[in-house]
Amino acid sequence: MSKLIMKNIYHSIGLMSGTSLDGLDIALCQFENQIKNNLSLWNYKIIKTEFIEYDQIWKQKLQNAHLLSALELKRLETEWTHFLIENINKFVLQSDRFDLSSLDCISSHGHTIFHQPLIKNDRRNQVSEEFGFTFQIGNGAMLAAKTGFTTVCDFRQTDVALGGQGAPLVPIGDELLFSDYDFCLNLGGIANVSFNKNSNEHEKSINSRFAFDICPCNMVLNYLSNKIGFEYDKGGNLAKEGKINEKALQKLNALDFYKEDYPKSLGREWVEEFVFPLLESQISNTNKIEEIIIKDLLHTCTYHSAFQIAESIKKIELNSLSKSKKKVLITGGGAYNDLLISYLEQLLPKIEIVKGDKTLIAYKEALIFAFLGVLRLREETNTLASVTGATKNSCGGSIYLGESELPMLSGV
């Protein structure tokens, strides 16, 4: 890896498949490293992007993957990896303006099937689990073999092994690529926030970067929208036709997770255990027409997300000595939900809400996973203990060498 460590410019393809199950994000990115005043600074450029929407068959397969047997799950992983390979190879062929011989790696997040890190707080009034685990499908060896490019994957495993949450991983990218913003807020299937505790530019470091999952966001909104025939609530328009269900809102806000201190993370399992049953009880305990109920719940959950986000940011702000107006960079699909953004602006009047451009909104996570792969190749920290609660920072990710990296063997 020595030839990679010494480089200043890297090219990486980031792959991201998230909890919202909308599709696969592919981003070809360039990263330039510069040393100024003994500080390592990074600049990025998104060269080309592609979004591969999941059809209903893939959505069902991924949504129900956690119910499969071990054999069935392994078959699904192989099938999904072939799906990745097919689309990466198409993407590469269509990138004729870029010399792919300079591509350093494919950096794949995979698709999360299980995420149950070590429970440090007694969330369910049970004894804390002795071991945490996380599992993302996506066979890195197959990706490297079938594309010919070095592949980095399995980014969360090392951190979980060190007692961390294995999430969120994006904050190292927020710190090194988006330090101009006080908060980086991602509105995906789960809403999460990243921030640096030190407001003084000279005191900032990767070890003062913190982040945590705040609340469910698009995962719940999509779940409700599907019940009345919509893939998602475009612009928050369905929710706008409803009104807040105060009883449901109180129950949502009373969930124990919101009382816990960070670091903390959320997964599909928690949403299915605590949020979906709560919403289903509201649907079954009324004589109203289902569409009206769903639109009320959509409005309720949209406000709930905005409220929890605002409360989290306000708590962080209370501990800040800086009196300058703070800026929040918003990315992820929820940035297009006008009702959600409107509530955030109402609840955070002293915070400047900045939405990224269209490319950044859609591909920020793919961009940062492309960056995590570069940091892994350089053997530099790409996972922060201050964020995840692990015993130490780590350089996570498994590396599978592509054709150009394989040593030539003779006499075998």
N, C-alpha and C positions, 0 to 999 in steps of 0.2 A: 504493500500500500504506500510505500515511500514516495512514489512518483505522484500520487494523488495529494499527499499531505503538503507538498511544496507548491501546488498550483494556486493561482489567484482567481482564476475564472473556472466555474463549473457549470455543467449543463445536466439537468436531471428532469425526468418525467415523473410527476406525482400522480398517484391514483388514489381516489377517495370514494368510498361507498359508505354513506352514513345511515343513522337510525331512522331518518325520514323516509327511506326506501324509494326515493324518487329516481335514482339512477347512479351511473358511474361518472365521476368527474375525472378528466384527464388534462393535465397541464404540463406543457414543456416550458421549463423555466431556466433562466440564466442567473447565476449568483456570482458577484464579484467581491472579493475580500481585499480590504485596504487597511494598512496600519498607519494610524495617525496619532501622534502623541502617546505612543505605546498602547493604544487602544485598537482592538480588532473591530473594524466596521464592515458592514455588509450592505450591498445594494442588490436589488433584484429586478428582473425584467420577465414578464410573462410573454413568451414568444408565440405560443399557439395553444388553443384550448379546444376541447371537444366534450360534449355532454351526451352520454348514451342513456336514453330513458329506459327504465325497466318496463317491460310489458307486464300484463296481469299475471302471467305464468311465473315470471321471475319474482315478482312481488310476493306471490303466495309461497313460493319455495323458500325465499329468504325469511319471510315473516314467520313461517312455521318450522324453520330449521332446528330450533331448540327442542322440538318434540320428536326428532328423528332418533333412530337407533344409532349406535356408533358406526356400523357399516353403512347405513344410509347417509349419515352425515359426511363420511369420507367420500362417498360417491358424489354427493352434492358439491363438496369442495373441489373435486377433480373437474366436474362439469362447469362450475363457476370459473375455475382457473382457465379452462379452455375458452370460456366467454371473454375473459380478460385478454388472453393471448390474441384471439381473433381481432379484438378491437384495438389493441395496441399496435399490432402489425398493420392494420388499415391506417391508423393514425400516423405511423412512421412513414408509410408509403405516400401519404398525402402531405408530408412535411418536406416537400422537395426543395424548399428554399433554405433548408437548414442541413448542414453537414452532420449526419447522424454518427459519423466516426468520432466526433468529439463528445458524444453523449457519455457521461460518467456513470449514470445508473438509472434504473427504474426504481422508484421508491413507493412501495405499496402499503397502504394502511390495512388492506384486507377488509372483510366485512365481519363485524362483531356478532358472534352468536351467543356467547356467555361473557358476562362481566360481573364477577362477584369478588372484588378485592377484600382484603382483610377488614372486617368490621371492628373498628376500634371503639365505637360508641354502641351502647346496647339499644339499638334502634327498635328491636322487636321484643324487648323485655326477655331476651334469651341470652344464654352464654355466648360471648363473642366467638366467631369461628377461629380455629387455630391456624388455618391456612386460607390464603386468598388465591384466586385464579382468574384468568381472563383468556378468552379464546377467539381468535379471528381466523376465518377461513381464507384461503389464498395460498397456493403452493409456490413458494419462492423458487424452489429448485426447478419446477416446471417452467415458470416464467423466464428464468435465465436460459434454460436449455432451448426453449421454443422461440425466444426472441433474439437470442445471442447477446443480450445486454446484461451486465452485472445488475443483480436485483437485491434490494434491501427491503426486509419485511420484519414482521413480529416485533414491532417497536415497544410494545407494552410489557413484555414478559420480564425483562430484567428489573424494571421498577417494582413490579408486584413481588418478585422474588426478594427484593430489598425491603419489603413491608409497606410499599407505597400503594396508592390507589390505581396506578397505571394510567391515570387520566387526571386532568387533561394534559395532552402533550404539546398542544399548539403554543403555549406561553413562551417557550424559548424563542420561537419565531417572532412572537409579538415583541419580545425584548430586543432582539437583534435586527429586526426588519421594520418595526412600527413604533419605535420609541418616542415618536413625536406626539403620540396620543397617551392620555392618562389612563384610559380604560380601553380595552378591546373586548367588545361584546359580540359573541357569536349567537345568532338566533337560528339554530338548526333544530333537529329533533329534540335536543336538550339545549337549553340556554345556558351558556357559561361565560364567565368574565375573567379577564386577566388584567393585572395592574402591578405597578412597582411601588412598594411602600415608601421609598425614599423620593421625596419631591425635588430634592436638590440634585441637579444634573451630575454634579461631580461625585455624589455619593451613590449613584445608581450602580447596580451590578446585577448579574443574573441571579445572585443569591438573595436579592431583595425583591424578586419577582414572585408574585403569588397569584393563584387562580383557583377557581372551583366551579363545579356545576351548580347552577342556581335552582332551576326548576324545569319540568317538562315544558316544551314549547310546541313545535310543529308536529311532534309525534302524537300529541293528544288532539290537536286541531285537525290533523288528517284523519285520525280515528273517528272523530265525530262527523266530519264532512262525508266520509265514505258511507255512513249510515243513510244519507239522503241522496246518494248517487253522484257525489263530487269527489274528485281525487284530492283536492285541498281547497281551502277557503281563499280564493284569489282576491288579494287586496283587502281581506277581511270583510268582504261584501256580505257574506252570509251572516256573519256575526253582527253586522250593523243592523240587520233586520230583526235581531233579537234584543233581549234586555238582560240585565244581570239577575241571576238567581241568587238572592242573598244567602239562603240557607246552604246552597252548594258552595258558594264562595267561602263562607265561614268554615266549612268542613275542609275545604282544600287548604286554606291558610293555616289550619290547625294541625296539619300533618307534622309528625315529629322531625322529619328531615330538616325542616326550616329552622328548627331550634338548635341544630348542631353547628358547631364551629367548623370552619375549613381547616385543613384540606378535606374535601368530601367530593364524591362523584356519584352520578346516577346512571343506571342502566335500564334496559327494557324490563328486566325482572321487577324492579321496584315500581315502575309505572303500572305494570300488569297486576301487581299485588295490592297496591294502595289507591291508585287513581282510577283505573278503569271500573273496578267494582263500585266506587263512590258515584261515578257518573251513571253507571247502569242502574243503580238504585233510584236515582233521580228520574230516570226515564220510565221505570216500571211503576213508580208510586204516584202516578198522575193520570188523569183522564184526558189531558190535552192531546191535540193532534201531534204526532211524532215530529213533524217538520218544525213546528213551533218550539217544541221542547229542545230539539237539537240546536236550533239557532240561538235559543236562550243560553244553552250550555256553551256554545261556541263563544258568545259574547262574554260569558262568565269566565271561561278559561283564558280568553285573550286578556281580559283585565287582570286575572290572577297572575299570569306570567309577567305582565307589566308591573304589577304591584310588588311581586317578589324581587324582580330585577331592581326596581327603584329602592326598595328597602335595603337590599344588599349594598348598593352603591352608596346610599346615605350612611350606612354603618362604616363603610370604608372611609368616607369623607370626614366623619367625626374624628378619626384618628390622624387626619392630615393637618399639618401646620401651615401648608400653603393656602393663601387667600386668593390666588388667581383663579379665574374661571377655568374649570376643567373641560376636557374634550373627550367624548366617547366615540370611538370608531365602531360602527355597526356593520356587520356582514352576515351572510347566511340568508336562507330563503325568507326568514321572518322580516328582513329589511323591507320587503315588498308588501308587508301587511300594514296598510295605512292606519287601521284602527289601533293596532299594537303600538306603532310608532307615535301616533297621536297621544295615546295614554302615557307613554314614556315621557313625552315632552311636557305633558301636564304634571306628572308626578315628579319630574326632575327639572324644575324651571331654572335652576342655577347651573345646569350642565348643558354644554353645547353638544347637541346630537349631530354627528357627522356620518352620513351614509357613504360607504365606499362606492367607487364607480361600478358599473354592471359586471365587468370582468372580475373585479376583486370580490364583490358580493358573492358571486357564484363559485369562485375558484380559490378563495383564500386558504381553505383547508388543504386542497390539493397542492397549492403553492408551498405551504409550510411543510407538508409531508415530503415534498421534493427536497426541501431544505434540510429536513431531519436526516434524509439519506446522505446528503453531502457531509453533514457534521459527523455522521457515522463513519464515512470513508476517511475523514480526517482524524478519526478517533478523538473527537472533542465532545464535550458534554452536550447531550440533546434532550435530556430529561432532568427536571429540576426537583430536588427533594423539598424545597420550600413550597412547591406547588402540590406535590403528590403525597407528602408525608413519609417518604422513604427515609431510610437511615442515611443516605448520601446521594449526591448527584450521580448520574450514570450516563453511559453512552450505549443506548439500546438499539437493537436491531440485528437480525441475522443477515449475513452477506452470502449470496450465491454468485459465483463468478460466471461471467458470460464467456462466449467463445474467444474473444480477443484477449481475455485475461488468463486463459488456461495455459499452463506451462507445456512446452513441447517435450514429450517423453521419447527416449530412444532406447533400443535394446530390450523392449518389453514384448 
